[in-house]
Each structure stands twice: as structure tokens, then as C-alpha cells.
Amino acid sequence: MFNINKFNEINSFLKKSQNSAKIVAISKNHTLDSVLMAIKHGVYIFGENRVQEAKEKFLKIKQNNSNIELHLTGPLQSNKVKEAISLFDVFHTLDREKIAREFSRHRNLLINKTIFLQINTGKEKTKSGIFPEDTKDFLFFLKNEMKLSITGLMCIPPINEDPEFHFAKLKLIANENKINQLSIGMSGDYEKALKFNPTYIRLGTILFGQR
């Protein structure tokens, strides 16, 4: 179940350190009861990885509570883009041209939506995302050809490497491209991520426990 004490502890730390990062409570693979408990204790930002699971849990919740902010933090299939836009408020994982074109087809539905571009800072073959050296050109393509507004950058560091190196690399890419929002840091490395003033940290296991 949701660990409200840990949530409050991290939130208090953020306030004391004057860090503006917001916690995205990653509720993927966790029960509706856990989500409802979190909401009861004042949590309003949640992250899900799959459109169908998110729909089953959050469709009714969002209809009844306009304060809930739902983030897609997992990969998105092109045939799910329109459905996802109707449900999610923030997208952390725009990662390739095919998805960008699908978003562009539904630009009229993207008002008040926020999109982060996923950067594959470790250039891992098993991970999604734009390679660092391709970021500038891809952002140009998104803005000028797809007419999409990109708010921030996101990355998931390689599991066996120092996450700070990758957070620093992402921060540098963001600065070079005049982007000021970052989605970095998960349960195991969020404290290191906080050094780079992220907009969002994505916390799952530390709040909800093991799935």
C-alpha cells in the first residue's frame, strides 16, 4: 500500500531545501486501493506506464477530481496516442519520429498538455530515446515540421553507471537547447537528481513498495 510517511518525508525535504521538484507517484502495477489511499492523503500527481491500465484506474477518478494530474512515464505505441492524449496531462517519453507524427496529427487535442522528449543519454540499444547528438535536429523537426511544443527533457540512466553523469549530460543538452525542465530521478537515485533542479522526480517503489 502507499507509504504516506515516506511521501511526506521526501516532500518536507524538498521544501526545506527549497527544491521545486514535484513528485510523480508511479502507480503502475499497483492497485486502485493504493491510488485512492494516496489521493486521500493529498497526493495528486500520478504516473502510469500503460494506457489501458491507466484508463482502468484513473478514468473515473479524473472525472470526479479535476485536481488529479496523470503522467505517462512509459513507452507509447502509435495506435494509442489519441486515446492517451484524452487521458494523460503530461507525456515523459516522446522518443521517436513515428510518435511525433502521431502527436502532430492530433495537435488540436494537445492544448494544456505537456510533452517531454526522452533522451537516450547512454545510447543503449535496449532503451528508447533520441541520442544526445541528434537532439538539436530532432527538436528543430518537432517545432518546425510537427508544430509540437516540447517543454522538457527526460532520461533513464544506464543501470550500472553513475546516474549523476547522465543527469549532468541531460542538463547540458537542455541548456544548449534553451529548455529548462527536466524529468529525472527515480526511487534509487532521486537524491542525486535533485542536484540538477528537476521539474519532476518519478518515484514508484519507494512510495508503493515492490510490485
N, C-alpha and C positions, 0 to 999 in steps of 0.2 A: 504493500500500500504506500501511498505518498508520504514522504518524510517531511512534514511541515517544519519540524525543528531545524533540519538541515537547510531547507529553503530560507527560513528566517535568518539563520546564521550567515549564510552567504549574502543575503540581501543587506543585512546590517553591516557586514564587512565592506560591501560596495559603497554604502552611504558614508561610512566613516572615512573611507579612503577617497571619497569624492570621485569615485569612478562611475561614469554614466552608463556602463554596460547594463543591458537588460537580460534577464534570464529567460531563455526559451525552455520550458519544461517539456522534454521529449517523452511523449506518452505512447510512442509506437509500441505495439505488442503488450500494452498494459490495459487493464480493464476499465470499463466505463465507470465503475465504482471509484477507482483510484482517481480518475479525472474529476469526478463530482466532488470528491473529498478535497482535492486541490482547489477547485473553484470556491468551495465553501470557506476555505481559509484565505481567499483573496488572490489566488493565482489567476491570471487572465491570458497569459501568453503560452501557447502550447505548440509543439512541433510533432508532425507525423511524417512518415516516410512513404506511405502508400495512399493513393486517392480513395480506394474502396474502403479501407479500414477507417480512414479519417471521416468519410461520409457516414459510415455506420455509427460512429461515436459522436460526431460533432454537428451533424446537420440540424438536429432538433435543438441541441444546446445553443447553437448560434442563432437560431430563430427566436429563442426565448431570452437571449442575453447578448445585447449588442456590444458589450464591452469585450467579449472574447475575441482574441486575435490569434488566428491559426496560420502556422508557418509550415510550408512544405520543405523538409530538410533532406529528402531522399531523391533519387533519380526519377525523372518524369518521362513517361512514354508519350510519343507524339499524339497518339489517338486518345490520350487522357487530358490533353491540355485544356480544351474548352471546359470540360467538367471540373478540372482543378481550379480554373480561374473563378468559377462560380462559388467555390468553397473556401479557398485559401486567400489570405490577405498579403502574405509575404512569401516569395519564392527564393530559396537559397541556392538553387542548383541548376541555373541555366548553364548548360555545359557543351552545346554543340549547335551547329548551323540548323539542323533539321528542327530542333525545338524552337530556335529563334524564329524561323519562318512560320511555325505554327502559332507562336505568340503573336506575331505580326498580323496574321490573318484575323485575330480576334482583338485587335487594338482597342476597339470600341468598348470592350469589356474590362480593360485594364486601368480604367480611371480609379485612382486611390489604391492601386496595387503597387507593391514594391518588389523589385527584382534585383537579386544579387547574381553576379557572374562567378561561376566556380572555376578556380584556377588550380591546375594540377602542378603544384609547386615542386613536387618530387618527380614529375614526369614518369609516373608509374603506369605501366601498361594495363594494370588491373583497375585503375581508377579513372573516373570521368574527369572532364575539365579541360580548359584551354591551357596550353603550355605557356609559361611566362613570356617567352619571346614573341608569342603570337597575340598577346593581349591587346596591344595598341591597335593593330589592324582589325582585330575582331570587334573591339569597341567601336571603331570607326564604321564598320559594317552594320553593327546593331543600331547605331544612331542615325546614320545617313541613308542606309538602304532599307532597314527594317523599321525605322522610325520608332525604336524602342528606347525608353529611358532606363538606364542602369544606375541604381542607387549605390551599390556597394560590391565588394569582392568577398568571396568565401574560399576557404581551403580546408583540407583534411590532411595533416602531415603524415608522412610515412610512419608506420607503427614503430619501427626500430631506429628512428632518427630523432635528434633533438627538435622538439616542436618549435622552440624559440627561433631557430634558424629559419623555419618556414613561415612563421608569423612575421618575422622581420622582412623576409623576402616579399611577402604579400603586402605589407605596409609600404615598402619601397615602390612596388608596382602601382599601388593605389595613389601614392603621392605623385608619381610620374604622370599619371593619367587624370590627376585632379579629382580623385574620388576620395571621399572622406569617411565612408562607412565600411566596417569590416565585420564579418561573421566568422569568428574564430574561437576555439576553446571548447573542449568537451569535459566530461567528468574527470578524466585523468590528467588534463593539462590546462584547465581553465585559469589557474592561478598564474601560470606563465603567460597566458594570452592577455591577462589584464594589464600587463606592462605596455601593451600596444593600443590601449584605449579602444577596445572593440565596441561596436554598437550592440552586438548580441553575443552571448555565450550560450552554447547548446548543451543542456545538462539532462541526462537521462538516468543512468544507473545510480548516480549519487543521490537522486531525488526519489526515484521509483523502485530502486533495488534491481536485482538481476531479473531478467525475463525468463 
